[in-house]
Amino acid sequence: MSAFDALVRPALVRIGAPDSGYDRDGDRFWGTGFFIAPGWVLTCAHVVAEGGGAVWRNEPAVGITWQDGRDTRRSRGTVVLALPRPEDPDVRPEPWGFPDVALVRVPGTHKASCVMLADRPPDLTTKVGLHGWSRETGELGIRQVHGELSGVDAHALVTKEVLPVEGCSGGPVVDDVTGAVIGFNKGRWSHQGALVPLAVLRRLHDAPGGEYWAEALRDHDRHHLDHYLHSLDYESDWTRVQERERERLGTPQPLSPKLRIRLRGQLAALPPPINPGEIMDLVDRVKAWIRNTTAPDAFEDDPRTWSEGAALLYRLRAPDRGDPGLDAVLLYAAHVVRRVSGRPGGLGGAADFRKWIIDLAADAGPYLRREIDDLIGPGSSAALAHVRERRARADVLLEIDTPRWDRRYPWRVKLLRDGHMVTPLHGDDRGVERAQLKETLRGPLAEALRLGDNGPHLASVEAVLPRELFDEPLDTWRLDPPKGPDETWGPTTLGQRRIVVIRDARRHGKEPSPEWRARWEAGERGPLRAAPLRAEVPGAGPDAHTARVRRESPDETRERLRRAEGGTVPVYCGPVGSGDGLMAMNAALAAGHPLALWRTGAHDHTDCAAFHVEADWLLADARTAHGLGEPIRSLRALVPERPDLAWAETIAVLYDPPDRPPHAGRLEVPPLLGEEDP
């Protein structure tokens, strides 16, 4: 056995029916799992599914046989998280969907040996070891095979020259170069080994019970740091064995194993990040400082822990520092300490970490030392509790095109940073039918919003739509998936939680007109004032109780809106995606109006007079175009408790700056949701 094989073996567990540890012949053996932290076993969902419906009803129905030194222990575990879970607990799906993972909580296993999880994806051709329990040769025992990765297929890691043996499903896959677990065995596909990479398990954070995965990862990092600092058995310590093998083989690694585990363990002791965008904001700041540039980085990722953010920086370096990645990681760690110091428990938990960072930075160049001292040095401590970020990392741009064929709407979801830098994330040029838009876009929008949010500061949504979709009630969509089989999507709508505005897709295909620019500049200066989008609509105009009898013609509407003074916001108590409303909206957009308010839904609103009065007050309070979004969001949030504000639930906002992407010659960067090139 190699040194890493010897480390893996005691962390392997046999999974079977409860009390099946006494089953010497393995007749009640289901498969393999492995401890990632004391109390936490990772395996395949299809393995624990052998236990039937009891497994999915949160019963301790999973038998775990594990090693405590030389003693064999038997425990019962409960599946607390799985992806995907079966829709019917008593019906086993065939085949089991990807990523086929289950997290099992196993009480009373604080002495268990645990694997070291990788903090970066592997090289696609690295040497690997596949480990697990098997009875393929007749007797139930531990088996391992070694080979090389040959690539990626449908997000799974693939091996061609080596296959998992029967029973090894759920067992760990070890990078034989770095000595860290990079995934687990799932099975065989078309004479290839199919391995689930750890990076895919980020999806677990968003699944029902995702908080257990976050807890298990924190326990993993703290366990290995504690073991490194206090264990006298060096041969059982992953960090020391990794360090020894690294020196023996001369394996280049951005950071030494002992520095990594100190960093990971101390980051795990801090209050966790609020969202991935908060982590990426700090990664952005570090990259900008290291590279001495203010340009946003095109690279995007979806980290969920402070440690995953640090791993994105391992290959960066500062010009005055020779150790690859160390300068960037130290600066990142200082930013994290500063960020969490104003949070409950943050200051106490960060005290020792702050000292470690400052001591390690003593050998760094003077510019880096000064930067770290400004962030967390003695002179900065008094202000730490008051540190707050002032804006979201990015806004989310949703683009939906006019159908090209079969009434299918092509769509794209992007990040919009600093109002001009566009990073594509997801899209479908083939498109979907209108009835499928909500279901299709929920996932991509939720992911983009996680990356755009920066702690408590939330990204806005800018929907660039064809005019026929202006009445699509985007603000009423709910993106949070149900937490259980009896729950619904919720609890708040998109428009109650964040600013949602609509922009016109048609006029962004050419250079903005002078009228559009002039009206936008007037809206930026303010004040804003309401004018009826259609003058004959009841409730509109100077006298809210008098309706014009004669119908306003399209030419009259166009001329009236063209002559409207700067800062005028057309208001309409009805939909604008078709009929008279669309005619009037076409006239407003042709006249260069960048702002408008209207109501989606049915035409027969009975409170139009009240709506126009409220719209007048709303625009007066907003004063400028930039002040319009948040008051409307606040009104939407009050609707569940204020029946008198029911009109706010159907309000839509046109907010359409002329020089904001997309536009002719738009600036875009390639979609890079994955690894950055070294």
C-alpha positions as CSV (number, residue, x, y, z in Angstrom):
1,M,0.0,0.0,0.0
2,S,1.1,3.6,-0.6
3,A,1.1,6.1,2.3
4,F,-2.2,7.5,1.1
5,D,-3.8,4.0,0.8
6,A,-2.9,3.5,4.5
7,L,-4.6,6.7,5.5
8,V,-7.8,5.9,3.5
9,R,-8.4,2.4,4.9
10,P,-9.5,3.3,8.5
11,A,-11.8,6.1,7.2
12,L,-13.8,3.6,5.1
13,V,-17.1,2.3,6.4
14,R,-19.3,-0.6,5.5
15,I,-22.9,0.4,4.9
16,G,-25.7,-2.1,5.3
17,A,-28.8,-3.0,7.2
18,P,-28.7,-2.0,10.9
19,D,-26.7,-4.5,13.0
20,S,-25.4,-6.0,9.8
21,G,-21.8,-5.6,11.0
22,Y,-22.1,-9.1,12.4
23,D,-22.9,-10.4,8.9
24,R,-19.6,-12.0,8.0
25,D,-20.6,-13.1,4.6
26,G,-21.9,-9.7,3.6
27,D,-25.4,-10.8,2.7
28,R,-26.8,-7.6,4.1
29,F,-24.0,-5.4,2.8
30,W,-25.2,-2.4,0.7
31,G,-22.0,-0.5,-0.2
32,T,-19.2,1.8,0.9
33,G,-19.0,5.2,2.6
34,F,-16.3,7.2,4.3
35,F,-15.9,9.6,7.2
36,I,-15.3,13.2,6.1
37,A,-15.5,14.4,9.7
38,P,-16.4,12.8,13.1
39,G,-20.1,12.1,12.9
40,W,-20.4,12.5,9.2
41,V,-20.3,9.8,6.5
42,L,-20.5,10.5,2.7
43,T,-21.8,7.9,0.3
44,C,-24.1,7.3,-2.7
45,A,-27.8,7.8,-2.4
46,H,-28.4,4.6,-4.3
47,V,-26.4,2.7,-1.6
48,V,-28.5,3.9,1.4
49,A,-31.7,3.4,-0.7
50,E,-31.3,-0.3,-0.1
51,G,-32.9,0.4,3.3
52,G,-36.2,1.4,1.7
53,G,-38.6,4.1,2.8
54,A,-37.3,4.3,6.4
55,V,-34.1,5.8,5.1
56,W,-36.0,8.7,3.6
57,R,-38.2,9.3,6.6
58,N,-35.3,10.5,8.8
59,E,-35.1,7.2,10.7
60,P,-31.8,5.8,11.9
61,A,-32.1,3.0,9.4
62,V,-28.5,2.9,8.0
63,G,-26.0,0.5,9.6
64,I,-22.4,1.8,9.8
65,T,-19.5,-0.5,10.5
66,W,-16.2,1.4,11.2
67,Q,-12.8,1.1,12.7
68,D,-11.8,2.7,16.1
69,G,-8.1,1.9,16.1
70,R,-8.0,-1.9,16.2
71,D,-11.6,-2.3,17.3
72,T,-14.6,-2.7,15.0
73,R,-17.5,-0.5,15.9
74,R,-21.1,-0.6,14.8
75,S,-23.4,2.4,14.7
76,R,-26.7,3.6,13.2
77,G,-26.9,6.6,11.0
78,T,-29.6,8.9,9.7
79,V,-29.6,10.3,6.1
80,V,-30.0,14.0,6.6
81,L,-29.3,15.2,3.1
82,A,-29.4,13.5,-0.3
83,L,-29.4,14.6,-3.9
84,P,-31.6,13.7,-5.6
85,R,-34.1,12.3,-3.1
86,P,-36.8,10.0,-4.4
87,E,-40.1,11.6,-5.0
88,D,-41.8,8.6,-3.3
89,P,-39.8,7.2,-0.3
90,D,-41.1,3.7,-1.0
91,V,-40.3,3.7,-4.8
92,R,-36.7,3.4,-5.8
93,P,-35.8,5.4,-9.0
94,E,-33.9,3.6,-11.7
95,P,-31.4,4.7,-12.6
96,W,-30.5,7.0,-9.8
97,G,-29.9,10.6,-10.9
98,F,-26.7,12.6,-10.7
99,P,-24.9,13.4,-8.4
100,D,-26.2,10.4,-6.4
101,V,-25.0,11.6,-3.0
102,A,-26.1,11.1,0.6
103,L,-24.8,12.6,3.8
104,V,-25.3,10.4,6.9
105,R,-25.1,11.7,10.4
106,V,-23.6,9.0,12.7
107,P,-23.6,9.9,16.5
108,G,-21.0,8.6,18.8
109,T,-18.1,8.4,16.2
110,H,-15.9,11.2,17.5
111,K,-12.9,8.9,17.4
112,A,-13.4,8.0,13.7
113,S,-10.5,8.5,11.2
114,C,-11.5,10.9,8.5
115,V,-10.3,11.6,4.9
116,M,-8.9,14.9,3.8
117,L,-11.1,16.6,1.2
118,A,-9.4,18.4,-1.7
119,D,-9.9,22.2,-1.8
120,R,-9.3,22.4,-5.6
121,P,-10.5,20.3,-8.5
122,P,-7.9,17.8,-9.8
123,D,-5.9,17.9,-13.0
124,L,-8.0,16.0,-15.5
125,T,-5.2,13.4,-16.1
126,T,-4.0,12.9,-12.5
127,K,-3.3,9.5,-11.0
128,V,-6.1,8.3,-8.7
129,G,-6.9,5.5,-6.3
130,L,-10.5,4.1,-6.1
131,H,-11.2,2.6,-2.6
132,G,-14.1,0.7,-1.0
133,W,-15.4,-2.5,0.4
134,S,-16.2,-5.3,-2.0
135,R,-17.0,-9.0,-2.0
136,E,-16.2,-9.4,-5.7
137,T,-13.5,-11.9,-5.0
138,G,-15.8,-13.9,-2.6
139,E,-14.8,-12.5,0.8
140,L,-16.0,-9.1,1.9
141,G,-12.9,-6.9,2.3
142,I,-11.3,-3.6,1.4
143,R,-10.3,-3.2,-2.3
144,Q,-8.4,-0.5,-4.0
145,V,-7.4,0.0,-7.7
146,H,-5.2,2.7,-9.2
147,G,-5.2,4.4,-12.6
148,E,-5.6,7.8,-14.2
149,L,-8.4,10.1,-15.0
150,S,-9.2,10.5,-18.6
151,G,-11.5,13.5,-18.7
152,V,-14.9,14.7,-17.8
153,D,-18.2,13.5,-19.2
154,A,-21.5,15.2,-18.2
155,H,-19.8,16.7,-15.1
156,A,-18.6,13.3,-13.9
157,L,-14.9,12.4,-13.7
158,V,-14.1,9.5,-16.0
159,T,-11.6,6.7,-15.9
160,K,-11.0,4.3,-18.8
161,E,-8.1,2.0,-17.7
162,V,-9.5,1.4,-14.2
163,L,-13.1,0.6,-13.0
164,P,-14.6,0.6,-9.5
165,V,-15.2,-2.9,-8.3
166,E,-18.6,-4.1,-7.2
167,G,-19.5,-2.7,-3.7
168,C,-17.2,0.3,-4.0
169,S,-20.0,2.6,-4.9
170,G,-19.9,5.5,-2.4
171,G,-16.2,5.0,-1.7
172,P,-13.6,7.8,-1.9
173,V,-11.5,8.6,-5.0
174,V,-8.0,9.9,-3.9
175,D,-5.7,12.0,-5.9
176,D,-2.5,9.9,-5.6
177,V,-0.4,13.0,-6.3
178,T,-1.7,15.4,-3.7
179,G,-3.2,12.8,-1.3
180,A,-6.6,14.4,-1.0
181,V,-10.1,13.0,-1.8
182,I,-11.4,14.5,-5.0
183,G,-14.7,12.6,-5.3
184,F,-16.4,9.3,-4.8
185,N,-17.3,6.2,-6.9
186,K,-20.7,6.1,-8.5
187,G,-20.5,3.2,-10.9
188,R,-19.6,2.2,-14.4
189,W,-20.9,3.7,-17.6
190,S,-20.2,2.2,-21.0
191,H,-17.0,0.5,-19.8
192,Q,-15.8,3.6,-18.0
193,G,-15.5,4.4,-14.4
194,A,-18.0,7.2,-13.4
195,L,-16.7,9.3,-10.4
196,V,-18.6,12.2,-8.8
197,P,-16.3,15.2,-8.3
198,L,-16.4,17.1,-5.0
199,A,-17.0,20.4,-6.8
200,V,-20.5,19.1,-7.9
201,L,-21.5,18.8,-4.3
202,R,-21.8,22.5,-3.9
203,R,-25.4,21.8,-5.1
204,L,-26.0,20.3,-1.6
205,H,-25.9,23.8,-0.1
206,D,-29.1,24.6,-2.0
207,A,-30.9,21.4,-1.3
208,P,-33.3,20.8,1.6
209,G,-31.0,20.2,4.6
210,G,-28.1,22.0,3.0
211,E,-27.1,23.5,6.4
212,Y,-25.9,20.0,7.3
213,W,-23.4,20.0,4.5
214,A,-22.1,23.3,5.5
215,E,-21.7,22.0,9.1
216,A,-20.0,18.9,7.9
217,L,-17.4,20.9,5.9
218,R,-16.7,23.2,8.9
219,D,-16.2,20.1,11.1
220,H,-13.9,18.6,8.5
221,D,-11.6,21.5,8.4
222,R,-11.5,22.0,12.2
223,H,-11.0,18.3,12.8
224,H,-7.9,18.1,10.5
225,L,-6.4,21.3,12.0
226,D,-6.9,19.9,15.5
227,H,-5.4,16.6,14.5
228,Y,-2.4,18.3,13.0
229,L,-1.8,20.4,16.1
230,H,-2.4,17.8,18.8
231,S,-2.0,14.2,17.5
232,L,1.3,12.4,18.3
233,D,0.6,9.7,15.7
234,Y,2.2,11.3,12.7
235,E,1.5,8.3,10.4
236,S,-2.3,8.8,10.9
237,D,-2.2,12.6,10.2
238,W,-3.1,13.5,6.6
239,T,-1.4,16.9,6.7
240,R,2.0,15.5,7.8
241,V,1.8,12.6,5.3
242,Q,0.9,15.0,2.5
243,E,3.9,17.2,3.5
244,R,6.3,14.3,3.6
245,E,5.1,12.9,0.2
246,R,5.3,16.3,-1.3
247,E,8.9,16.7,-0.3
248,R,9.8,13.1,-1.3
249,L,8.2,13.4,-4.7
250,G,9.1,17.0,-5.3
251,T,5.5,17.7,-6.2
252,P,4.9,21.4,-6.9
253,Q,1.9,22.8,-4.9
254,P,0.9,26.4,-4.6
255,L,0.7,26.2,-0.8
256,S,2.2,23.6,1.6
257,P,-0.2,21.2,3.2
258,K,0.5,22.6,6.7
259,L,-0.2,26.1,5.6
260,R,-3.4,25.0,3.9
261,I,-4.8,23.2,6.9
262,R,-4.0,26.1,9.3
263,L,-5.8,28.4,6.9
264,R,-8.8,26.1,6.4
265,G,-9.2,25.3,10.0
266,Q,-9.1,28.9,11.1
267,L,-11.4,30.1,8.4
268,A,-13.9,27.3,9.4
269,A,-14.0,28.8,12.9
270,L,-15.3,32.2,11.7
271,P,-18.9,33.1,11.1
272,P,-19.8,31.7,7.6
273,P,-20.2,33.8,4.5
274,I,-23.7,35.0,3.8
275,N,-23.6,34.1,0.1
276,P,-21.1,33.2,-2.7
277,G,-21.1,36.8,-4.0
278,E,-19.6,37.9,-0.7
279,I,-16.7,35.5,-1.1
280,M,-16.2,36.4,-4.8
281,D,-16.2,40.1,-3.8
282,L,-13.1,39.5,-1.6
283,V,-11.5,37.3,-4.3
284,D,-12.1,40.2,-6.8
285,R,-10.5,42.7,-4.4
286,V,-7.4,40.5,-3.9
287,K,-6.9,39.9,-7.6
288,A,-7.3,43.6,-8.3
289,W,-4.6,44.4,-5.7
290,I,-2.2,41.7,-6.8
291,R,-2.5,42.6,-10.5
292,N,-2.6,46.4,-9.8
293,T,-5.7,46.9,-11.9
294,T,-9.2,48.2,-11.3
295,A,-10.8,46.2,-14.2
296,P,-13.2,43.5,-13.0
297,D,-12.0,39.9,-13.4
298,A,-13.8,37.9,-16.0
299,F,-13.4,34.7,-14.0
300,E,-16.5,33.5,-12.1
301,D,-16.9,30.6,-9.7
302,D,-19.5,29.6,-7.1
303,P,-17.7,29.2,-3.8
304,R,-19.7,28.4,-0.7
305,T,-17.1,28.5,2.1
306,W,-14.3,30.9,3.0
307,S,-11.8,28.1,2.3
308,E,-13.1,27.6,-1.3
309,G,-12.6,31.3,-1.9
310,A,-9.0,31.0,-0.7
311,A,-8.4,28.0,-3.0
312,L,-9.3,30.2,-6.0
313,L,-6.2,32.3,-5.2
314,Y,-3.5,29.7,-4.8
315,R,-1.9,30.3,-8.2
316,L,-1.7,34.1,-7.8
317,R,1.4,35.9,-6.7
318,A,2.5,39.5,-5.9
319,P,5.5,41.0,-7.7
320,D,7.5,41.3,-4.5
321,R,6.9,37.8,-3.2
322,G,8.4,34.5,-4.4
323,D,5.9,32.0,-2.8
324,P,3.1,31.2,-5.3
325,G,-0.2,32.2,-4.0
326,L,0.8,33.0,-0.4
327,D,0.6,36.8,-0.8
328,A,-2.9,36.5,-2.3
329,V,-4.1,34.1,0.3
330,L,-2.8,36.2,3.2
331,L,-4.4,39.3,1.8
332,Y,-7.7,37.4,1.3
333,A,-7.6,36.0,4.9
334,A,-7.1,39.6,6.2
335,H,-10.2,40.7,4.2
336,V,-12.2,37.9,5.6
337,V,-11.2,38.8,9.2
338,R,-12.2,42.4,8.6
339,R,-15.5,41.4,7.0
340,V,-16.6,39.1,9.8
341,S,-15.3,41.2,12.7
342,G,-18.5,43.2,12.8
343,R,-20.7,40.1,13.0
344,P,-21.9,38.2,16.2
345,G,-19.0,36.0,17.3
346,G,-16.7,37.4,14.6
347,L,-14.3,39.5,16.7
348,G,-13.6,36.8,19.3
349,G,-13.2,34.0,16.7
350,A,-10.9,36.0,14.6
351,A,-8.4,37.2,17.3
352,D,-5.9,34.3,17.0
353,F,-6.4,34.1,13.2
354,R,-5.5,37.9,12.9
355,K,-2.3,37.3,14.9
356,W,-1.4,34.3,12.7
357,I,-1.9,36.4,9.5
358,I,0.1,39.3,10.7
359,D,3.0,37.1,11.9
360,L,3.1,35.2,8.6
361,A,3.0,38.5,6.7
362,A,6.1,39.7,8.5
363,D,8.3,38.1,5.8
364,A,6.2,39.6,3.0
365,G,7.1,42.7,1.0
366,P,6.4,46.1,2.5
367,Y,3.4,46.9,0.3
368,L,1.6,43.7,1.2
369,R,2.4,44.2,4.9
370,R,1.1,47.8,4.8
371,E,-2.1,46.6,3.1
372,I,-2.7,43.9,5.7
373,D,-1.9,46.2,8.5
374,D,-4.5,48.7,7.2
375,L,-7.1,45.9,7.1
376,I,-6.5,44.2,10.5
377,G,-3.6,45.8,12.2
378,P,-3.8,47.4,15.7
379,G,-4.7,50.8,14.3
380,S,-7.7,49.4,12.4
381,S,-9.3,47.4,15.3
382,A,-11.5,50.2,16.6
383,A,-13.3,50.5,13.3
384,L,-13.7,46.8,12.6
385,A,-17.1,46.5,14.2
386,H,-18.4,49.3,11.9
387,V,-17.2,47.8,8.6
388,R,-20.0,47.5,6.1
389,E,-20.1,47.0,2.3
390,R,-22.1,49.6,0.4
391,R,-23.4,47.8,-2.6
392,A,-24.0,44.5,-4.3
393,R,-21.1,42.8,-6.2
394,A,-23.1,42.8,-9.5
395,D,-26.6,43.1,-10.8
396,V,-28.3,40.3,-12.8
397,L,-29.1,40.8,-16.4
398,L,-31.9,38.7,-17.9
399,E,-32.2,38.9,-21.6
400,I,-35.1,37.4,-23.5
401,D,-35.3,37.7,-27.3
402,T,-38.3,37.8,-29.6
403,P,-39.1,34.2,-30.8
404,R,-37.3,33.1,-33.9
405,W,-39.3,30.0,-34.5
406,D,-41.9,27.8,-32.8
407,R,-42.8,30.7,-30.4
408,R,-39.7,29.8,-28.4
409,Y,-38.0,32.6,-26.6
410,P,-34.2,32.5,-26.5
411,W,-32.8,33.7,-23.2
412,R,-29.5,34.5,-21.4
413,V,-28.6,35.2,-17.8
414,K,-25.6,37.4,-17.1
415,L,-23.9,39.4,-14.4
416,L,-23.7,43.1,-14.9
417,R,-20.9,44.7,-13.0
418,D,-20.3,48.5,-12.6
419,G,-23.0,49.1,-15.1
420,H,-20.9,48.0,-18.1
421,M,-19.0,44.7,-17.6
422,V,-21.1,41.8,-18.7
423,T,-20.3,38.2,-17.8
424,P,-22.5,35.5,-19.4
425,L,-23.5,32.6,-17.1
426,H,-26.3,30.6,-18.7
427,G,-28.4,30.7,-21.8
428,D,-30.4,28.8,-24.4
429,D,-30.4,30.1,-28.0
430,R,-33.1,27.6,-28.9
431,G,-35.4,29.0,-26.3
432,V,-38.5,27.9,-24.5
433,E,-42.2,28.7,-24.8
434,R,-43.6,31.5,-22.7
435,A,-45.4,29.1,-20.3
436,Q,-42.0,27.5,-19.5
437,L,-40.1,30.7,-18.8
438,K,-40.6,30.7,-15.1
439,E,-39.7,27.1,-14.5
440,T,-36.7,27.3,-16.8
441,L,-35.2,30.5,-15.5
442,R,-35.6,29.9,-11.7
443,G,-32.4,28.0,-11.4
444,P,-30.1,30.2,-13.5
445,L,-31.5,33.4,-11.9
446,A,-31.0,32.0,-8.4
447,E,-27.4,31.1,-9.2
448,A,-26.7,34.5,-10.7
449,L,-28.2,36.3,-7.8
450,R,-26.0,34.3,-5.3
451,L,-23.0,35.6,-7.2
452,G,-24.3,39.1,-7.5
453,D,-25.3,39.5,-3.8
454,N,-22.6,40.8,-1.5
455,G,-23.4,39.8,2.0
456,P,-26.6,41.7,3.0
457,H,-26.4,43.9,-0.1
458,L,-28.6,42.3,-2.8
459,A,-28.3,42.3,-6.5
460,S,-31.1,43.9,-8.6
461,V,-32.6,42.2,-11.6
462,E,-32.8,44.0,-15.0
463,A,-35.0,42.1,-17.4
464,V,-34.4,43.1,-21.1
465,L,-37.6,42.0,-22.8
466,P,-39.5,42.1,-26.0
467,R,-42.5,44.4,-25.5
468,E,-45.0,41.5,-25.7
469,L,-43.4,40.2,-22.4
470,F,-43.6,43.5,-20.5
471,D,-46.6,42.2,-18.5
472,E,-44.8,38.9,-17.6
473,P,-45.0,39.1,-13.7
474,L,-41.3,38.5,-13.0
475,D,-41.5,40.3,-9.7
476,T,-44.0,37.6,-8.4
477,W,-41.7,34.7,-9.2
478,R,-40.4,32.7,-6.2
479,L,-36.9,31.3,-6.5
480,D,-36.4,29.5,-3.2
481,P,-37.1,25.8,-3.7
482,P,-39.4,23.9,-1.3
483,K,-37.6,22.6,1.8
484,G,-39.8,19.6,2.0
485,P,-42.3,17.5,0.1
486,D,-45.2,19.4,1.7
487,E,-43.8,22.9,1.2
488,T,-44.2,25.3,-1.7
489,W,-41.8,27.7,-3.4
490,G,-41.2,30.8,-1.2
491,P,-41.4,32.4,1.1
492,T,-41.0,35.9,-0.6
493,T,-41.3,36.9,-4.2
494,L,-38.5,38.2,-6.3
495,G,-39.9,41.7,-6.3
496,Q,-40.5,41.7,-2.5
497,R,-36.8,40.9,-1.8
498,R,-35.0,42.9,-4.4
499,I,-35.4,45.6,-7.1
500,V,-36.8,44.2,-10.3
501,V,-37.0,46.5,-13.4
502,I,-37.8,46.0,-17.1
503,R,-35.9,47.3,-20.1
504,D,-36.8,47.4,-23.7
505,A,-35.0,44.9,-25.9
506,R,-35.9,46.5,-29.3
507,R,-34.3,49.8,-29.0
508,H,-31.0,48.4,-27.6
509,G,-30.1,47.0,-31.0
510,K,-29.0,50.4,-32.3
511,E,-27.4,53.7,-31.1
512,P,-29.5,55.5,-28.5
513,S,-31.4,58.5,-29.8
514,P,-30.7,62.0,-28.6
515,E,-34.3,62.2,-27.1
516,W,-33.6,59.0,-25.1
517,R,-30.3,60.4,-23.7
518,A,-31.8,63.8,-22.9
519,R,-34.8,62.2,-21.0
520,W,-32.5,59.9,-19.1
521,E,-30.3,62.8,-18.0
522,A,-33.4,64.7,-16.9
523,G,-34.5,61.7,-14.9
524,E,-31.1,61.5,-13.2
525,R,-31.4,65.1,-12.2
526,G,-35.0,65.0,-11.2
527,P,-37.6,65.8,-10.0
528,L,-39.9,63.2,-11.4
529,R,-43.6,63.8,-12.3
530,A,-46.4,61.6,-13.5
531,A,-48.3,61.8,-16.8
532,P,-50.9,59.4,-18.2
533,L,-49.5,56.9,-20.7
534,R,-53.0,57.0,-22.2
535,A,-54.9,60.3,-21.5
536,E,-58.5,59.0,-21.7
537,V,-58.0,56.3,-19.0
538,P,-60.2,56.8,-16.0
539,G,-58.3,58.1,-13.0
540,A,-55.5,59.6,-15.1
541,G,-54.9,63.3,-15.6
542,P,-55.2,66.4,-13.3
543,D,-58.7,65.5,-12.2
544,A,-58.7,61.9,-10.9
545,H,-62.5,61.7,-11.0
546,T,-63.0,62.8,-14.6
547,A,-62.5,60.6,-17.6
548,R,-62.1,61.9,-21.1
549,V,-64.9,60.5,-23.3
550,R,-63.1,60.8,-26.6
551,R,-60.5,58.1,-27.2
552,E,-57.0,59.4,-27.7
553,S,-55.6,58.4,-31.1
554,P,-52.1,56.9,-31.5
555,D,-50.9,60.1,-33.2
556,E,-52.2,62.2,-30.3
557,T,-50.6,59.9,-27.8
558,R,-47.2,60.0,-29.6
559,E,-47.3,63.8,-29.9
560,R,-48.4,64.4,-26.3
561,L,-45.6,62.1,-24.9
562,R,-43.1,63.7,-27.3
563,R,-43.9,67.2,-25.9
564,A,-43.8,66.1,-22.2
565,E,-41.1,67.9,-20.3
566,G,-38.0,66.2,-18.9
567,G,-38.5,64.1,-15.8
568,T,-42.0,63.0,-16.9
569,V,-42.9,59.4,-16.1
570,P,-45.8,57.8,-18.1
571,V,-48.2,56.0,-15.8
572,Y,-50.8,53.4,-16.8
573,C,-53.4,51.4,-14.8
574,G,-53.3,48.4,-17.0
575,P,-51.1,46.0,-19.0
576,V,-48.9,47.3,-21.9
577,G,-48.0,44.0,-23.7
578,S,-50.8,44.1,-26.1
579,G,-53.7,46.3,-27.3
580,D,-54.1,49.9,-26.5
581,G,-51.5,49.7,-23.7
582,L,-48.9,48.4,-26.2
583,M,-49.8,51.2,-28.6
584,A,-49.2,53.8,-26.0
585,M,-46.0,52.1,-24.7
586,N,-44.6,52.1,-28.3
587,A,-45.3,55.8,-28.4
588,A,-43.6,56.5,-25.1
589,L,-40.5,54.5,-26.1
590,A,-40.3,56.2,-29.5
591,A,-40.4,59.5,-27.7
592,G,-37.3,58.5,-25.7
593,H,-39.0,57.9,-22.3
594,P,-36.7,55.7,-20.1
595,L,-39.0,55.5,-17.1
596,A,-42.6,54.3,-16.9
597,L,-45.0,52.7,-14.4
598,W,-47.9,50.4,-15.2
599,R,-49.9,47.5,-13.8
600,T,-49.7,43.9,-15.1
601,G,-52.6,41.5,-15.1
602,A,-56.2,42.0,-16.0
603,H,-57.6,45.2,-17.5
604,D,-60.5,45.7,-15.1
605,H,-58.6,47.2,-12.1
606,T,-61.2,49.0,-9.9
607,D,-58.7,51.1,-8.0
608,C,-57.1,53.1,-10.8
609,A,-57.9,56.5,-9.3
610,A,-56.1,55.5,-6.1
611,F,-53.3,54.0,-8.1
612,H,-52.6,57.2,-10.0
613,V,-52.6,59.2,-6.8
614,E,-50.2,56.8,-5.2
615,A,-48.0,56.9,-8.3
616,D,-47.8,60.7,-8.1
617,W,-46.7,60.5,-4.4
618,L,-44.2,57.7,-5.2
619,L,-42.5,59.7,-8.0
620,A,-42.4,62.8,-5.9
621,D,-40.7,60.9,-3.0
622,A,-38.3,59.1,-5.4
623,R,-37.2,62.5,-6.9
624,T,-34.7,60.9,-9.4
625,A,-34.5,57.8,-11.6
626,H,-32.0,56.2,-9.2
627,G,-34.4,56.6,-6.3
628,L,-37.3,54.8,-7.9
629,G,-36.5,51.1,-7.5
630,E,-36.2,50.8,-3.7
631,P,-39.5,52.5,-2.8
632,I,-41.4,50.1,-5.1
633,R,-39.6,47.1,-3.7
634,S,-40.6,48.3,-0.2
635,L,-44.2,48.6,-1.2
636,R,-44.3,45.1,-2.7
637,A,-42.8,43.8,0.6
638,L,-45.7,45.4,2.5
639,V,-48.5,43.9,0.4
640,P,-49.0,40.7,2.5
641,E,-49.7,42.9,5.6
642,R,-51.4,45.9,3.9
643,P,-54.5,45.1,1.9
644,D,-54.7,48.8,0.9
645,L,-51.4,48.4,-1.0
646,A,-52.7,45.5,-3.2
647,W,-52.1,47.6,-6.2
648,A,-48.3,47.5,-5.5
649,E,-48.3,43.7,-6.2
650,T,-49.1,44.3,-9.9
651,I,-46.9,47.3,-10.5
652,A,-44.1,47.1,-13.1
653,V,-41.3,49.5,-13.7
654,L,-39.5,50.5,-16.9
655,Y,-36.0,51.6,-15.9
656,D,-34.0,51.8,-19.2
657,P,-30.7,53.8,-19.3
658,P,-29.5,54.4,-22.8
659,D,-25.8,53.5,-22.2
660,R,-26.2,50.3,-20.2
661,P,-25.6,46.9,-21.8
662,P,-26.9,45.3,-23.9
663,H,-26.2,47.7,-26.8
664,A,-24.3,47.8,-30.0
665,G,-20.7,46.9,-29.5
666,R,-21.5,45.6,-26.0
667,L,-18.6,44.6,-23.8
668,E,-18.8,40.9,-22.9
669,V,-16.3,38.4,-21.5
670,P,-16.4,34.6,-22.1
671,P,-18.5,32.5,-19.7
672,L,-15.9,31.1,-17.3
673,L,-17.9,29.2,-14.6
674,G,-15.1,26.8,-13.7
675,E,-11.3,26.7,-13.3
676,E,-9.1,29.6,-14.0
677,D,-6.1,28.8,-16.2
678,P,-2.9,28.6,-14.3
